[in-house]
């Protein structure tokens, strides 16, 4: 099954291309692309230098590998890619390229091609995606293809360089042997060429080895051996300070050495970074990095070459050192160039792989591990037979939605970053922190019993004790924490997470900072889930009812209005209290649908009373939930109901809590003005219990009435 979200895509891409340097790279690539991007056909093609012919290197078509012939570029979509770096036709591509027999034979409808370039930027070929129906690609396609194009470019450039070198060597060896029969002086030249050929074989051998760190070790050892060098090394520039390099692999006399960081200015490696290449024929030891601590005091000859990425930017360097002084360095330079190209392509592949894994397993906002990474980590912990008792802490920020609603999501993201930083600061190295999504975080810690879990939870809660200053705004944040323990509460990772979630829910409902899971909580959740299912059916089938609480003038005793109260009788559950089903409707996202039913039913009742000759004096008040008040078309829906039942909008009044209005005061002002213009009333319920801005309330009050004390209901 193909992934449907960007993180899932990059997780799959990371897994599929984890062996990108092994044999069959292009076959692996086209199959992966077809699966990940859900296309019928994927092809990698090499285009000749004259831009006249294209040779398919690997083709995946309708769930199998196929062989495709060399074809002329003229009159094909591939020709457009050579000029534009990418070319996209969503549909009817055959009609646009009627001379392309390949498209017609495959019945292609949509086409997307992206250029493959070598590390030096030269054009090498095309990755083509084709589909038998209109081509609609996911949003993450560009990032996937950029990474795959870079990997394909590095691999294709390596293969072409090795092929060209092999062809030259064969030609030169034959020519030299013919001349050598008459000139013994050329025998040494033949030997040098043989050494060059052996170097190419060494690179090819390294290609079939492991990827990553093991590959670089193997490449360095082969390089030193091919050149009869006593020292071979690869170093990478520091990401923060370009004057510092870190050895990735270092071989001295065939033995791998410990890596170290060293200062570049004043040493031959610095000249490599500036001029691309540096050769020291004799006496190199006196200018080698002092960080080597005299271990290379016997070195005479030095040859180094800069490593560059596909954009020509320096990444590091590769080099060899010799005990004897150097004489003729042409062969060394040529061989080193081959090894440099291979090392650079592998380093860039590793960097792209890190990028893929960052996208797949890390949250881009907080830079913490994401849900997928957390689940992998938890599964590994469970799979370890020596895993001690551990606790899972699920953290949910209280009222974080209000920050997003009032300050905006950009500022909300900054708040999440600050929260993540505070959490990280107070945790121990052995405690694992991840962001599950939204405002939820999770911590795994090894401990001995509930006491250790409480201690960790206390540290996390205290880290938010002081107000947050973010972009000149101050925020007060608290957190609800649910705790579950292994093995007391669960035997599987998902069960442990589920029980922490249940405990966190209880902490929220009881307004506690933290709560440890207990078995009875599962029963409560199951009961609420059952109520939620029955409530959804009741709303859909309109099996709720309205009761009406009269509003009376105390002086005259006359009826001046009424308030509609929602009630629910269920055949299985009996009478369900509003205090039970209203919170469930809010938590389960059913409150807007419930509110719409109340508006419709209230209008029906008003017109029914009028038809019976009992027109209700005053207004009928309807409670509006905060989530319903945030709906953009609330006013339109109310007016449509009034129009449908042919009642005057002035017969209705809306009641909303003070906190509901203050979640978005500017929107509330616009809403009250719209309601007032249509004759509807609006009153603020529970006025004075929140923390409203008097300036906003003054503006709102021109359109509303306000209850100055919390309302009580007669049930």
Secondary structure, 3 states (H helix, E strand, C coil): CCCCCHHHHHHHHHHHCCCCCCCCHHHHHHHHHHHHHCCCEEEEEEECCCCCEEEEEEEEECCEECCCCCEECCCCHHHHHHHHCEEEECCCHHHHCCCCHHHHHHCCCEEEEEEEECCCCCEEEEEEEEECCCCCCCCCHHHHHHHHHHHHHHHHHHHHHHHHHHHHHHHHHHHHHHHHCCCHHHHHHHHHHHHHHHHHHHHHHHHCCCCCHHHHHHHHHHHHHHCCCCEEEEEEECCCCCCEEEEEEEEECCEECCCCEEECCCCHHHHHHHHCEEEECCCHHHHCCHHHCCCCCCCCEEEEEEEECCCCCEEEEEEEEECCCCCCCHHHHHHHHHHHHHHHHHHHHHHHHHHHHHHHHECCCCCCECHHHHHHHHHHHHHCCCCCCEEEEEEEECCHHHHHHHHCHHHHHHHHHHHHHHHHHHCCCCCEEEEEECCEEEEEEECCCHHHHHHHHHHHHHCCCCCEEECCEEECCCEEEEEEEECCCCCCHHHHHHHHHHHHHHHHHCCCCEEECCHHHHHHHHHHHHHHHHHHHHHHCCCEEEEEEEEECCCCCCEEEEEEEEEEEECCCEEECHHHHHHHHHHCCCHHHHHHHHHHHHHHHHHHHHHCCCCCCCEEEEECCHHHHCCCCHHHHHHHHHHHHCCCHHHEEEEEEHHHHHCCHHHHHHHHHHHHHCCCEEEEECCCCCCCCHHHHHHHHCCCEECCCCCCCCC
